[in-house]
């Protein structure tokens, strides 16, 4: 009997010990589950942001916006299953200032970089160290930040180097001139120069958009478990017109009458700014758009495969209107749609760009917004999405309320200035649009006035009929231009000599 009781006592003790272990294990599992849930909630509180920026893609270069020569099904799907902004504007009408406006939240009368000012032997004039960029803001808030494509905001190792402007990773072209070539001599992986031996001389062994795209997909895979900001400034469809044969042959003989372009392979500047030749310019452009669309689709599918689609907003747009360089034929493709002007113009064709935002479960699908917005709105929008403070002295207004179907604050006006072509200014004020040309020497040069509601093509100048509107536009142009020490109009430099 005693032996039985002893065995029973030991059994009961083991049971109690086992029960305690079971309870502790259960609490442990619950704690781990709660921790994991907390992590997921924290991540959910900081959605991922992907910003895809095409290079010189016009308003009419998507089948969604009327392109008839080729199709862009993946980009179209972002618009159809997200929100399309029909009145969205780029930061400028050329690359560097447009990107500066995007990343600083300031228009070209205030943003630090206002032109494509080159640095030799490689790069562009750098953003100042005092400038606060979106990447810096998001990095401080715990985001992993990566940029993949074309930079153009500061030479390697300068203050404008992407690694010094808030990006943890960068892969691609630092210099806009070198980005004229799709088979470059080198790219940059962070601060490491990656020499592409198979592209030496006239060789075309490695196509840069392939390399850049692979790095971007790798970034998504490696950072799927933490909030990230991926800036994807593609070089497509910027000149030159170059594409591997696997894509070119899809369009050869289908876009007649075909045109050819004779490049400058014999120049010492080849692959450092000078464009290469192309026998089939129409086919090449369509094929490049085909590849861009394919890569956009791959980015979306990667996000879905990683299970983070509902916690990721994808934006697609272009840095300015269509170009006419390197054999490009925007008239044939109707690349600017109904709008007047091209790259380097401040007419609608130079600065109005397609923009769409896709965020499943958050943005109602299929909505077309007529909210008037611009690149400098992206910084405050991203800050609100990340739930962080918005810097002072910006010109942007967050369009997150519009994305969420809430009441959206509106701009009083939008302002642009451009220092090439004799000097240009433009203002969008409601339905009114004013354009002032050749004002570099004369800030009081006459301006043209258009009503975009009745005249979206900007064909009928009605300035003489509305002196009161012209007076408002003039005041805006004077007030919104802040003198820059680096990017100055001729009339400002003349004042210094008086």
Secondary structure, DSSP 8 states (H G I E B T S, - for coil): -HHHHHHHHHHHHHHHHHHHHHHHHHHHHHHHHHHHHHHHHHHHTS-EEEEEEESS--TTSSGGGT--SS--HHHHHHHHTSEEETTEE-S-SSHHHHHHHHHHS--TTTSS--S--B-SSS-B----TT---HHHHHHHTT-EEEEEEE--SS-TTSTTSGGGTT-SEEEEES-TTGGG-SS-SEEEETTEEEE-GGGSTT-----HHHHHHHHHHHHHHHTTTS-EEEEEE--TTSSS----HHHHTTTTTTSSS---B---TTSTTBTTTB---BS-HHHHHHHHHHHHHHHHHHHHHHHHHTT-GGGEEEEEEESSS----TT--HHHHTTTTT----TT--SHHHHB--EEEE-TTTS-TTEEE---EETTHHHHHHHHHTT----SS------HHHHTTS-----S-EEEEE-STT-EEEEEETTEEEEEES-SS-TT--EEEEETTT-TT-----GGG-HHHHHHHHHHHHHH----SSS--HHHHHHHH-
